Amino acid sequence: MRQVKMSATSKDFHKLGKDSAAKKYRGILAKVKAQNEDVEKNHQAELQKYSISDQMELLDVMEQKGVSNFNIKEEKERLKEDLHLAEEKWSAIEVLHVDWYKLGESWMAKP
């Protein structure tokens, strides 16, 4: 019986596995970073939208009470436009959803 000599050693297989794992986890890290960036953009846009909305509510209260140190109606119209733009910006942001269970990395899934 003739023995077949293998060209790859166990060190070669270990290196191959190590390189494969490193590549896989670099990919996971890239997905997490992209997801976190999208979540942060979404959060900032949502904060802006709610800030403008709160300012508009304050102007409504001021208008009802008759405070007139400046043109409230003009300011309110400007804020309505800003709110519309902020809502468009917020709705345009898509947060990447990574299905960690499908990727076999369920430990990465957030509760």
FINU-100962 format. One record per atom (N, C-alpha, C): residue number from 1; residue in one letter; atom name; x negated, y negated, z negated. Coordinates in steps of 0.001 Angstrom, whole numbers. Example, Ala and Ser with C-alpha at 12.3 -4.5 7.8 and 13.67 -1.06 7.14 Angstrom:
+-----+------+------+---------+---------+---------+
! seq ! type ! atom !      xx !      yy !      zz !
+-----+------+------+---------+---------+---------+
!   1 !    A !    N !  -13190 !    5690 !   -7800 !
!   1 !    A !   CA !  -12300 !    4500 !   -7800 !
!   1 !    A !    C !  -13200 !    3300 !   -7800 !
!   2 !    S !    N !  -12850 !    2250 !   -7080 !
!   2 !    S !   CA !  -13670 !    1060 !   -7140 !
!   2 !    S !    C !  -12900 !     -30 !   -7870 !
+-----+------+------+---------+---------+---------+
END
This chain:
+-----+------+------+---------+---------+---------+
! seq ! type ! atom !      xx !      yy !      zz !
+-----+------+------+---------+---------+---------+
!   1 !    M !    N !    -840 !    1167 !       0 !
!   1 !    M !   CA !       0 !       0 !       0 !
!   1 !    M !    C !    -891 !   -1237 !       0 !
!   2 !    R !    N !    -615 !   -2090 !     910 !
!   2 !    R !   CA !   -1424 !   -3286 !    1079 !
!   2 !    R !    C !    -823 !   -4435 !     283 !
!   3 !    Q !    N !   -1652 !   -5135 !    -436 !
!   3 !    Q !   CA !   -1180 !   -6235 !   -1260 !
!   3 !    Q !    C !   -1274 !   -7532 !    -448 !
!   4 !    V !    N !    -177 !   -8313 !    -470 !
!   4 !    V !   CA !    -146 !   -9572 !     262 !
!   4 !    V !    C !    -671 !  -10657 !    -658 !
!   5 !    K !    N !   -1626 !  -11394 !    -161 !
!   5 !    K !   CA !   -2218 !  -12463 !    -963 !
!   5 !    K !    C !   -1406 !  -13740 !    -747 !
!   6 !    M !    N !    -969 !  -14337 !   -1835 !
!   6 !    M !   CA !    -185 !  -15569 !   -1746 !
!   6 !    M !    C !   -1139 !  -16758 !   -1728 !
!   7 !    S !    N !    -790 !  -17724 !    -894 !
!   7 !    S !   CA !   -1672 !  -18880 !    -771 !
!   7 !    S !    C !   -1447 !  -19908 !   -1881 !
!   8 !    A !    N !    -281 !  -19897 !   -2486 !
!   8 !    A !   CA !      23 !  -20880 !   -3529 !
!   8 !    A !    C !    -195 !  -20251 !   -4897 !
!   9 !    T !    N !    -798 !  -21021 !   -5766 !
!   9 !    T !   CA !   -1022 !  -20555 !   -7128 !
!   9 !    T !    C !     114 !  -21042 !   -8016 !
!  10 !    S !    N !     123 !  -20554 !   -9230 !
!  10 !    S !   CA !    1163 !  -20996 !  -10168 !
!  10 !    S !    C !    1027 !  -22492 !  -10451 !
!  11 !    K !    N !    -192 !  -22996 !  -10392 !
!  11 !    K !   CA !    -388 !  -24449 !  -10584 !
!  11 !    K !    C !     273 !  -25231 !   -9453 !
!  12 !    D !    N !     192 !  -24683 !   -8243 !
!  12 !    D !   CA !     831 !  -25348 !   -7105 !
!  12 !    D !    C !    2348 !  -25393 !   -7289 !
!  13 !    F !    N !    2914 !  -24270 !   -7729 !
!  13 !    F !   CA !    4360 !  -24233 !   -7966 !
!  13 !    F !    C !    4757 !  -25172 !   -9106 !
!  14 !    H !    N !    3936 !  -25245 !  -10129 !
!  14 !    H !   CA !    4201 !  -26156 !  -11249 !
!  14 !    H !    C !    4184 !  -27600 !  -10756 !
!  15 !    K !    N !    3188 !  -27934 !   -9948 !
!  15 !    K !   CA !    3086 !  -29306 !   -9408 !
!  15 !    K !    C !    4280 !  -29617 !   -8521 !
!  16 !    L !    N !    4676 !  -28637 !   -7705 !
!  16 !    L !   CA !    5828 !  -28827 !   -6837 !
!  16 !    L !    C !    7086 !  -29084 !   -7665 !
!  17 !    G !    N !    7284 !  -28299 !   -8724 !
!  17 !    G !   CA !    8434 !  -28502 !   -9604 !
!  17 !    G !    C !    8372 !  -29834 !  -10324 !
!  18 !    K !    N !    7186 !  -30209 !  -10755 !
!  18 !    K !   CA !    6998 !  -31478 !  -11460 !
!  18 !    K !    C !    7297 !  -32654 !  -10522 !
!  19 !    D !    N !    6807 !  -32579 !   -9282 !
!  19 !    D !   CA !    7065 !  -33633 !   -8302 !
!  19 !    D !    C !    8553 !  -33726 !   -7974 !
!  20 !    S !    N !    9200 !  -32569 !   -7853 !
!  20 !    S !   CA !   10628 !  -32533 !   -7562 !
!  20 !    S !    C !   11432 !  -33155 !   -8708 !
!  21 !    A !    N !   11061 !  -32808 !   -9932 !
!  21 !    A !   CA !   11756 !  -33371 !  -11100 !
!  21 !    A !    C !   11537 !  -34880 !  -11177 !
!  22 !    A !    N !   10312 !  -35311 !  -10917 !
!  22 !    A !   CA !   10022 !  -36750 !  -10958 !
!  22 !    A !    C !   10854 !  -37486 !   -9911 !
!  23 !    K !    N !   10952 !  -36914 !   -8716 !
!  23 !    K !   CA !   11747 !  -37526 !   -7650 !
!  23 !    K !    C !   13226 !  -37589 !   -8047 !
!  24 !    K !    N !   13716 !  -36509 !   -8623 !
!  24 !    K !   CA !   15121 !  -36457 !   -9046 !
!  24 !    K !    C !   15408 !  -37532 !  -10097 !
!  25 !    Y !    N !   14546 !  -37644 !  -11086 !
!  25 !    Y !   CA !   14804 !  -38600 !  -12160 !
!  25 !    Y !    C !   14533 !  -40038 !  -11734 !
!  26 !    R !    N !   13670 !  -40248 !  -10739 !
!  26 !    R !   CA !   13527 !  -41588 !  -10168 !
!  26 !    R !    C !   14833 !  -41985 !   -9489 !
!  27 !    G !    N !   15451 !  -41016 !   -8806 !
!  27 !    G !   CA !   16752 !  -41271 !   -8173 !
!  27 !    G !    C !   17823 !  -41588 !   -9192 !
!  28 !    I !    N !   17835 !  -40845 !  -10288 !
!  28 !    I !   CA !   18803 !  -41097 !  -11361 !
!  28 !    I !    C !   18584 !  -42490 !  -11942 !
!  29 !    L !    N !   17338 !  -42837 !  -12187 !
!  29 !    L !   CA !   17020 !  -44161 !  -12732 !
!  29 !    L !    C !   17474 !  -45264 !  -11777 !
!  30 !    A !    N !   17269 !  -45072 !  -10493 !
!  30 !    A !   CA !   17702 !  -46069 !   -9509 !
!  30 !    A !    C !   19219 !  -46232 !   -9539 !
!  31 !    K !    N !   19953 !  -45114 !   -9671 !
!  31 !    K !   CA !   21412 !  -45189 !   -9732 !
!  31 !    K !    C !   21874 !  -45905 !  -11001 !
!  32 !    V !    N !   21226 !  -45617 !  -12105 !
!  32 !    V !   CA !   21586 !  -46271 !  -13364 !
!  32 !    V !    C !   21321 !  -47772 !  -13275 !
!  33 !    K !    N !   20172 !  -48134 !  -12715 !
!  33 !    K !   CA !   19856 !  -49561 !  -12575 !
!  33 !    K !    C !   20874 !  -50262 !  -11685 !
!  34 !    A !    N !   21227 !  -49641 !  -10555 !
!  34 !    A !   CA !   22213 !  -50237 !   -9650 !
!  34 !    A !    C !   23568 !  -50368 !  -10343 !
!  35 !    Q !    N !   23951 !  -49337 !  -11079 !
!  35 !    Q !   CA !   25229 !  -49376 !  -11792 !
!  35 !    Q !    C !   25212 !  -50484 !  -12850 !
!  36 !    N !    N !   24125 !  -50601 !  -13591 !
!  36 !    N !   CA !   24035 !  -51642 !  -14618 !
!  36 !    N !    C !   24048 !  -53042 !  -14011 !
!  37 !    E !    N !   23394 !  -53217 !  -12865 !
!  37 !    E !   CA !   23419 !  -54516 !  -12193 !
!  37 !    E !    C !   24833 !  -54865 !  -11749 !
!  38 !    D !    N !   25550 !  -53888 !  -11191 !
!  38 !    D !   CA !   26927 !  -54125 !  -10765 !
!  38 !    D !    C !   27830 !  -54451 !  -11947 !
!  39 !    V !    N !   27642 !  -53736 !  -13039 !
!  39 !    V !   CA !   28443 !  -53991 !  -14244 !
!  39 !    V !    C !   28160 !  -55403 !  -14764 !
!  40 !    E !    N !   26904 !  -55821 !  -14752 !
!  40 !    E !   CA !   26547 !  -57162 !  -15226 !
!  40 !    E !    C !   27153 !  -58235 !  -14318 !
!  41 !    K !    N !   27082 !  -58041 !  -12994 !
!  41 !    K !   CA !   27691 !  -59001 !  -12060 !
!  41 !    K !    C !   29192 !  -59093 !  -12310 !
!  42 !    N !    N !   29826 !  -57943 !  -12488 !
!  42 !    N !   CA !   31256 !  -57899 !  -12745 !
!  42 !    N !    C !   31583 !  -58629 !  -14042 !
!  43 !    H !    N !   30784 !  -58395 !  -15062 !
!  43 !    H !   CA !   31005 !  -59028 !  -16363 !
!  43 !    H !    C !   30880 !  -60550 !  -16255 !
!  44 !    Q !    N !   29841 !  -61030 !  -15566 !
!  44 !    Q !   CA !   29641 !  -62477 !  -15423 !
!  44 !    Q !    C !   30787 !  -63121 !  -14648 !
!  45 !    A !    N !   31235 !  -62459 !  -13582 !
!  45 !    A !   CA !   32348 !  -62996 !  -12799 !
!  45 !    A !    C !   33635 !  -63023 !  -13623 !
!  46 !    E !    N !   33837 !  -61984 !  -14424 !
!  46 !    E !   CA !   35025 !  -61923 !  -15267 !
!  46 !    E !    C !   34979 !  -63022 !  -16341 !
!  47 !    L !    N !   33812 !  -63256 !  -16927 !
!  47 !    L !   CA !   33669 !  -64328 !  -17914 !
!  47 !    L !    C !   33987 !  -65682 !  -17300 !
!  48 !    Q !    N !   33489 !  -65912 !  -16087 !
!  48 !    Q !   CA !   33747 !  -67177 !  -15414 !
!  48 !    Q !    C !   35243 !  -67352 !  -15162 !
!  49 !    K !    N !   35873 !  -66291 !  -14703 !
!  49 !    K !   CA !   37311 !  -66341 !  -14417 !
!  49 !    K !    C !   38101 !  -66679 !  -15685 !
!  50 !    Y !    N !   37791 !  -66001 !  -16793 !
!  50 !    Y !   CA !   38525 !  -66254 !  -18030 !
!  50 !    Y !    C !   38211 !  -67629 !  -18626 !
!  51 !    S !    N !   36995 !  -68094 !  -18437 !
!  51 !    S !   CA !   36635 !  -69428 !  -18919 !
!  51 !    S !    C !   37465 !  -70500 !  -18213 !
!  52 !    I !    N !   37564 !  -70379 !  -16911 !
!  52 !    I !   CA !   38345 !  -71353 !  -16145 !
!  52 !    I !    C !   39819 !  -71259 !  -16522 !
!  53 !    S !    N !   40307 !  -70048 !  -16684 !
!  53 !    S !   CA !   41700 !  -69851 !  -17081 !
!  53 !    S !    C !   41976 !  -70498 !  -18439 !
!  54 !    D !    N !   41052 !  -70343 !  -19382 !
!  54 !    D !   CA !   41213 !  -70963 !  -20706 !
!  54 !    D !    C !   41198 !  -72487 !  -20609 !
!  55 !    Q !    N !   40341 !  -73021 !  -19757 !
!  55 !    Q !   CA !   40302 !  -74475 !  -19567 !
!  55 !    Q !    C !   41629 !  -74986 !  -19012 !
!  56 !    M !    N !   42200 !  -74204 !  -18093 !
!  56 !    M !   CA !   43491 !  -74601 !  -17528 !
!  56 !    M !    C !   44594 !  -74586 !  -18588 !
!  57 !    E !    N !   44559 !  -73606 !  -19466 !
!  57 !    E !   CA !   45548 !  -73551 !  -20556 !
!  57 !    E !    C !   45395 !  -74763 !  -21472 !
!  58 !    L !    N !   44154 !  -75144 !  -21758 !
!  58 !    L !   CA !   43913 !  -76330 !  -22589 !
!  58 !    L !    C !   44472 !  -77580 !  -21913 !
!  59 !    L !    N !   44248 !  -77687 !  -20614 !
!  59 !    L !   CA !   44783 !  -78846 !  -19895 !
!  59 !    L !    C !   46305 !  -78853 !  -19908 !
!  60 !    D !    N !   46918 !  -77679 !  -19843 !
!  60 !    D !   CA !   48387 !  -77603 !  -19937 !
!  60 !    D !    C !   48861 !  -78158 !  -21279 !
!  61 !    V !    N !   48189 !  -77778 !  -22343 !
!  61 !    V !   CA !   48552 !  -78266 !  -23680 !
!  61 !    V !    C !   48346 !  -79776 !  -23759 !
!  62 !    M !    N !   47215 !  -80255 !  -23218 !
!  62 !    M !   CA !   46944 !  -81698 !  -23240 !
!  62 !    M !    C !   47988 !  -82456 !  -22435 !
!  63 !    E !    N !   48374 !  -81885 !  -21293 !
!  63 !    E !   CA !   49364 !  -82522 !  -20441 !
!  63 !    E !    C !   50713 !  -82610 !  -21157 !
!  64 !    Q !    N !   51093 !  -81543 !  -21867 !
!  64 !    Q !   CA !   52357 !  -81527 !  -22593 !
!  64 !    Q !    C !   52358 !  -82551 !  -23730 !
!  65 !    K !    N !   51208 !  -82742 !  -24352 !
!  65 !    K !   CA !   51123 !  -83673 !  -25476 !
!  65 !    K !    C !   50896 !  -85102 !  -25020 !
!  66 !    G !    N !   50648 !  -85312 !  -23729 !
!  66 !    G !   CA !   50526 !  -86659 !  -23194 !
!  66 !    G !    C !   49146 !  -87262 !  -23308 !
!  67 !    V !    N !   48116 !  -86491 !  -23530 !
!  67 !    V !   CA !   46752 !  -87022 !  -23595 !
!  67 !    V !    C !   46361 !  -87430 !  -22187 !
!  68 !    S !    N !   45879 !  -88676 !  -22036 !
!  68 !    S !   CA !   45576 !  -89144 !  -20677 !
!  68 !    S !    C !   44290 !  -89967 !  -20627 !
!  69 !    N !    N !   43191 !  -89425 !  -21148 !
!  69 !    N !   CA !   41910 !  -90123 !  -21054 !
!  69 !    N !    C !   41306 !  -89983 !  -19655 !
!  70 !    F !    N !   41760 !  -89009 !  -18924 !
!  70 !    F !   CA !   41327 !  -88808 !  -17546 !
!  70 !    F !    C !   42492 !  -88188 !  -16781 !
!  71 !    N !    N !   42323 !  -88071 !  -15498 !
!  71 !    N !   CA !   43405 !  -87556 !  -14666 !
!  71 !    N !    C !   43504 !  -86038 !  -14844 !
!  72 !    I !    N !   44409 !  -85630 !  -15704 !
!  72 !    I !   CA !   44556 !  -84215 !  -16043 !
!  72 !    I !    C !   45032 !  -83413 !  -14831 !
!  73 !    K !    N !   45955 !  -83982 !  -14079 !
!  73 !    K !   CA !   46489 !  -83246 !  -12926 !
!  73 !    K !    C !   45392 !  -82985 !  -11896 !
!  74 !    E !    N !   44545 !  -83970 !  -11671 !
!  74 !    E !   CA !   43442 !  -83802 !  -10723 !
!  74 !    E !    C !   42458 !  -82728 !  -11226 !
!  75 !    E !    N !   42159 !  -82784 !  -12515 !
!  75 !    E !   CA !   41250 !  -81798 !  -13108 !
!  75 !    E !    C !   41852 !  -80396 !  -13060 !
!  76 !    K !    N !   43137 !  -80314 !  -13297 !
!  76 !    K !   CA !   43815 !  -79019 !  -13265 !
!  76 !    K !    C !   43792 !  -78437 !  -11844 !
!  77 !    E !    N !   43999 !  -79263 !  -10839 !
!  77 !    E !   CA !   43940 !  -78785 !   -9454 !
!  77 !    E !    C !   42538 !  -78285 !   -9107 !
!  78 !    R !    N !   41525 !  -78997 !   -9580 !
!  78 !    R !   CA !   40151 !  -78575 !   -9348 !
!  78 !    R !    C !   39889 !  -77227 !  -10009 !
!  79 !    L !    N !   40383 !  -77079 !  -11242 !
!  79 !    L !   CA !   40212 !  -75812 !  -11951 !
!  79 !    L !    C !   40983 !  -74668 !  -11286 !
!  80 !    K !    N !   42156 !  -74961 !  -10723 !
!  80 !    K !   CA !   42907 !  -73927 !  -10011 !
!  80 !    K !    C !   42085 !  -73401 !   -8830 !
!  81 !    E !    N !   41447 !  -74323 !   -8105 !
!  81 !    E !   CA !   40601 !  -73918 !   -6982 !
!  81 !    E !    C !   39415 !  -73087 !   -7475 !
!  82 !    D !    N !   38786 !  -73541 !   -8568 !
!  82 !    D !   CA !   37663 !  -72799 !   -9147 !
!  82 !    D !    C !   38097 !  -71408 !   -9601 !
!  83 !    L !    N !   39277 !  -71333 !  -10202 !
!  83 !    L !   CA !   39796 !  -70044 !  -10670 !
!  83 !    L !    C !   40047 !  -69115 !   -9493 !
!  84 !    H !    N !   40623 !  -69648 !   -8435 !
!  84 !    H !   CA !   40881 !  -68830 !   -7247 !
!  84 !    H !    C !   39563 !  -68271 !   -6694 !
!  85 !    L !    N !   38537 !  -69116 !   -6616 !
!  85 !    L !   CA !   37231 !  -68658 !   -6128 !
!  85 !    L !    C !   36615 !  -67632 !   -7077 !
!  86 !    A !    N !   36750 !  -67859 !   -8376 !
!  86 !    A !   CA !   36200 !  -66919 !   -9368 !
!  86 !    A !    C !   36913 !  -65574 !   -9290 !
!  87 !    E !    N !   38226 !  -65585 !   -9091 !
!  87 !    E !   CA !   38975 !  -64336 !   -8964 !
!  87 !    E !    C !   38578 !  -63577 !   -7706 !
!  88 !    E !    N !   38354 !  -64309 !   -6602 !
!  88 !    E !   CA !   37902 !  -63667 !   -5368 !
!  88 !    E !    C !   36522 !  -63035 !   -5568 !
!  89 !    K !    N !   35645 !  -63778 !   -6215 !
!  89 !    K !   CA !   34291 !  -63276 !   -6466 !
!  89 !    K !    C !   34349 !  -62026 !   -7345 !
!  90 !    W !    N !   35185 !  -62083 !   -8369 !
!  90 !    W !   CA !   35309 !  -60962 !   -9307 !
!  90 !    W !    C !   35875 !  -59722 !   -8615 !
!  91 !    S !    N !   36895 !  -59928 !   -7785 !
!  91 !    S !   CA !   37517 !  -58776 !   -7115 !
!  91 !    S !    C !   36624 !  -58196 !   -6019 !
!  92 !    A !    N !   35675 !  -58983 !   -5508 !
!  92 !    A !   CA !   34784 !  -58502 !   -4446 !
!  92 !    A !    C !   33656 !  -57622 !   -4981 !
!  93 !    I !    N !   33406 !  -57686 !   -6275 !
!  93 !    I !   CA !   32316 !  -56906 !   -6856 !
!  93 !    I !    C !   32794 !  -55485 !   -7107 !
!  94 !    E !    N !   32078 !  -54550 !   -6523 !
!  94 !    E !   CA !   32410 !  -53145 !   -6722 !
!  94 !    E !    C !   31332 !  -52512 !   -7591 !
!  95 !    V !    N !   31750 !  -51904 !   -8663 !
!  95 !    V !   CA !   30814 !  -51236 !   -9562 !
!  95 !    V !    C !   30644 !  -49796 !   -9093 !
!  96 !    L !    N !   29408 !  -49427 !   -8849 !
!  96 !    L !   CA !   29089 !  -48078 !   -8415 !
!  96 !    L !    C !   29491 !  -47079 !   -9489 !
!  97 !    H !    N !   30235 !  -46068 !   -9063 !
!  97 !    H !   CA !   30599 !  -45007 !  -10000 !
!  97 !    H !    C !   29732 !  -43792 !   -9703 !
!  98 !    V !    N !   28960 !  -43403 !  -10679 !
!  98 !    V !   CA !   28110 !  -42228 !  -10528 !
!  98 !    V !    C !   28759 !  -41087 !  -11288 !
!  99 !    D !    N !   29043 !  -40002 !  -10588 !
!  99 !    D !   CA !   29639 !  -38835 !  -11223 !
!  99 !    D !    C !   28509 !  -37941 !  -11734 !
! 100 !    W !    N !   28113 !  -38173 !  -12970 !
! 100 !    W !   CA !   26977 !  -37458 !  -13558 !
! 100 !    W !    C !   27269 !  -35975 !  -13704 !
! 101 !    Y !    N !   28530 !  -35619 !  -13830 !
! 101 !    Y !   CA !   28883 !  -34204 !  -13946 !
! 101 !    Y !    C !   28586 !  -33475 !  -12633 !
! 102 !    K !    N !   28918 !  -34103 !  -11499 !
! 102 !    K !   CA !   28642 !  -33485 !  -10203 !
! 102 !    K !    C !   27144 !  -33379 !   -9946 !
! 103 !    L !    N !   26393 !  -34323 !  -10484 !
! 103 !    L !   CA !   24948 !  -34310 !  -10297 !
! 103 !    L !    C !   24249 !  -33363 !  -11268 !
! 104 !    G !    N !   25028 !  -32782 !  -12167 !
! 104 !    G !   CA !   24450 !  -31842 !  -13135 !
! 104 !    G !    C !   23746 !  -32534 !  -14283 !
! 105 !    E !    N !   24076 !  -33790 !  -14491 !
! 105 !    E !   CA !   23442 !  -34570 !  -15557 !
! 105 !    E !    C !   24524 !  -35118 !  -16483 !
! 106 !    S !    N !   25317 !  -34247 !  -17045 !
! 106 !    S !   CA !   26454 !  -34680 !  -17873 !
! 106 !    S !    C !   26006 !  -35478 !  -19088 !
! 107 !    W !    N !   24785 !  -35303 !  -19535 !
! 107 !    W !   CA !   24279 !  -36042 !  -20689 !
! 107 !    W !    C !   24162 !  -37542 !  -20392 !
! 108 !    M !    N !   24179 !  -37916 !  -19094 !
! 108 !    M !   CA !   24084 !  -39330 !  -18724 !
! 108 !    M !    C !   25450 !  -40010 !  -18739 !
! 109 !    A !    N !   26528 !  -39238 !  -18783 !
! 109 !    A !   CA !   27887 !  -39798 !  -18725 !
! 109 !    A !    C !   28161 !  -40589 !  -19994 !
! 110 !    K !    N !   28715 !  -41769 !  -19804 !
! 110 !    K !   CA !   29074 !  -42597 !  -20946 !
! 110 !    K !    C !   30407 !  -42127 !  -21499 !
! 111 !    P !    N !   30571 !  -42186 !  -22822 !
! 111 !    P !   CA !   31835 !  -41721 !  -23417 !
! 111 !    P !    C !   33003 !  -42591 !  -23028 !
+-----+------+------+---------+---------+---------+
END
